[in-house]
Amino acid sequence: MSYRLLIVDDEEDIREGLAELVDWESLGFTVAARLVDGRDAISYMQSDRVDVILTDIKMTFVSGLELAKYVYDGGHDTKMILLSGYKEFEFAQQAVHYQVVHYLLKPTRLPELVRVFKEVKLQLDKEKNEKEQMLSIQSQNEEMLSLLRRQFFAELLAGTLKERQEIDRRLPFIDLPLDPDSSPCCSFCIQLPRSKELAPEHPEQANSQFFRLIAQIYEKEQNPVHTIPVSVEDDMIVLAAVDCRASHSPDWTLKEAVHLQFETVKGRIRAIWGIEARLTRLTLAPSIMTMIAKQAREDSRQPASSEGDTPDTLVIQKAKAYIQNMYDKDILLEDVAEHVYLSPVYFSRLFKKQTGRNFTEYLTEVRLMKAMEYLRQPQYKVYEIGAMIGYKSTKYFFKLFKQYAGCTPSEYRNKLHDASGR
């Protein structure tokens, strides 16, 4: 990394000598400009980045100290190095006040100049690394905050987050000034028409691209209504919105804000992909707790699932569908949890509660049921079927099958053959 250096001195010999006699490149600097006066440097800084200024103190219009004051008052990151022909205490004192990093006396010896700029280079490198680390941490924090908000509202909409104590515990982590009892909220969908140009062979990839785009657009449209993209369902993006103002107006104002935000999103989608998005399924609620109560009433009217007394929530339905589609792959609990936007620990607990089985048990059952289907088809060899359902070890597949069915795969196929021959 080469840092940009301004050399400012009204004496041409000194100015040009400093620029030409020092091997700036080896020190990690590039002379961006050679200027006559401090006002030239100020003008230059208004349009170009400057990392270091090496300047004389006394100049005709704007002195080196005045230039240092400009840098200090403006909060610039530029390092100031002053040159002076005088050992005046007043100059040095002012230089310290303006956080000048070095004060060199004329005539300046080359070894001293090289030593000073090596120190400045180390200081700049350190600050650059610290800034990059800070930006990285900030980016990670923002990404985590976005994920926590998305997970919070995904669970609300799915009906898996409904206890007030748990909601209050998690609110500080999503950093939104909302009141569960009074902040108006809603859910809605953005429908995206498919076209042949938009990844027809990879709908999941297209959905992911759309989701990221919509999340980026809404990130810039978050005041005072916060809108959080939650999940992807077929050709629709599911979103939640909440009014975070201290005093809330009736629900129709949130509806109006959602429609206004959507017009911006719609315009940008049209500009980028040339398609017309639609806003659908807008459901308003006076508060989060009201929305939860409404969902609970709707769930109570749904028929129970065949696997138990409690119907599967949308999250569990989506998780099961993912497992049933991906059973032949090397999938982990973490993969399924990520697919439904939940933490692995929370998803594991929720899946067990909803289905009565843990993730591994359910995946094993799905695979072995599929194995039984393949065993009914004579074109498949018994030893091939294990790999077809996701097991690399034939021995392990045989062991699991016997535990589940009470016989080996070969015995199971023979029983099927005997039964059909009667």
C-alpha positions, 0 to 999 in steps of 0.5 A: 500500500502506497500512501499519498504525500503532499509536499508544500513549500514556497521555496522551489529548491526545497520543494523539488529537492524533497520530492526528487532526492528522497526514494519515496517509493521504497518508504511506501509513499507517492508524492501526489502533488508539490504545492507552493502554499497552504491554501493550495493544499487545502484546495487539493484536499477538498477533492483528493485523498491525502495521507501525509503533508510535509510542509514548511511552517512559514508561507505567504498566504496560509502557513503550515500551522494554519494548514495543520489547524485546518486538518485538525479542525476538520477531523481529517486523518492526514498526518502533518509533518512541519519544517521550520528554520526556527527552534521557536517554542511557540511554533512547537507548542502550537504544533503539539496542539494540532497533533502534528506528528513531527517537527523537523528543523531546516536544513533537514538531513536525509537520514532523519527524514527517512527515519521520520517517514518510516515511523509515520508509515508504521503508524499509518499501517497500524491505523489502517489495520485497526480500521479494517478490523473495526470495519470487519467487526462492524460488518459482522455485527450488522450481519448478525443483527440482520440475522437476529431480526430475521430469525425473530420475525420468522419465528413470530410469523411461523407461530413458534415465538409466542411466549411474552417472556421469551419475546421480552428476552430477545428484544434487546438483541434485535435493537428495535425500539418497539413495544410488543403491546402497542407497536403496529406490525404487519406481514406481506409478500412480494411476488416476483414473476419468473422469466426464462432469463432469470435462472430458469434452471436454478430457481433456488439461486434466483430466489436467493438473489432476489432475497439479497436484493430486496434486503439491501433495498429495504436496508436503506428505507428503514425509518420510521418503519422497519421492514425485515425480509423473512423467507422465500416461498416459491416465487414470493418473498415474505416480509414483516414490518413494524412501526417503531415510532414512539407514538403510533397512529392507526394501522392504516398509516403503517399500511400506507408506509408499507406501500410507499416503501414498496414503490421504491423496491418495485422501481429498483427491481424493474430497473435491475431485472426488468420485471414487475413485482407485486405486493400481496397478502398484506396482514395488519395487526395493532401490535405483535401480541395481537398478531400472535393471538390471531395466529393462535386462533387460526392454528387452533382451527387447523386439523391435527397432523397425522403424526400427533395432536399438534399440527406442524408449524410452517417452519416444521413443514418447511424443514420436513419438505427440505429433508424429504428433498435432500435426504440423499445428500450429506445434510446436517441439522445445521443445514436444515436450520439455516434453510428455515432461518433458525439457530441449530439449537433452537431448531433442534429443540423445536423439531423435537417438540413438534414431531416427537423425534429428533432430526437424526431419527426423522432423517433416518426414517425418511431414508429407510422408507425410501429404501423400502420403495427402491427394494420393491423395484428389482432394477436396483441392486441391494448394495446400491440402495444405501448410496442412493439414499445417502449412506456411504457405508453399505454395512451401516445401511444394513445395520440401520435397516435391520434395526428399523424393519427387523430384517436385512434389506435382502430379507425384506426384498425376499419377503416382498417377492414371496408375498407377490408370488402367492 
